[in-house]
Amino acid sequence: MQNKQKILNFLGLIQKAGKLISGTDFVLQALKDHKIKVLILASDLAPATREDLVKLAEAVNVPVIEKYNALELSTAIGRSRKVLGVSDNGFSKALLKKIN
């Protein structure tokens, strides 16, 4: 299995564990509340939305991942989403390790 697919499968696992926040408004609020450990944005996200989220993530020192398109992310978690946030330290560290 390719690394890309392993990472997408891992996102599905994080979703099932209840440690993935999805949707622009929910993720934006969670970022403001310092609950997001890793921000995942679809590569085809609207530029204005991307800019707002990236600025906030940088302000609170949250890493941003933009390697996957909306279809890939949506398929991985079983919902149509372009913005995801991992809220668990362990899962976020494991995800970053798999990506790097």
Secondary structure, DSSP 8 states (H G I E B T S, - for coil): --HHHHHHHHHHHHHHTT-EEESHHHHHHHHHTT--SEEEE-TTS-HHHHHHHHHHHHHTT--EE--S-HHHHHHHHTS--SEEEE--HHHHHHHHHHH-
